[in-house]
Amino acid sequence: MSDESKETATGIVEEVLPDSLFRVRLNAAEGEEGQLVLAYLAGKMRLHRIRVLVGDQVEMVMDPYGGRSRIVRRLT
């Protein structure tokens, strides 16, 4: 699968769960509340021990089948 076909999204971490899982609220249009998704850390982020905390803005690669998304970058 090429990089161009992967759908990315940004959101804000709402809750930290065990086993490096996170509940992330997707960014939405003005006046709307974003959807909550379950996300996990990408392997490179685990390898380099990048910490993700509540309130951080993250970039994710969405699963095309509606499962968990993968956090690939911490923006703030």
Order of alpha helices (4+ residues) and beta strands (2+ residues): beta-beta-beta-alpha-beta-beta
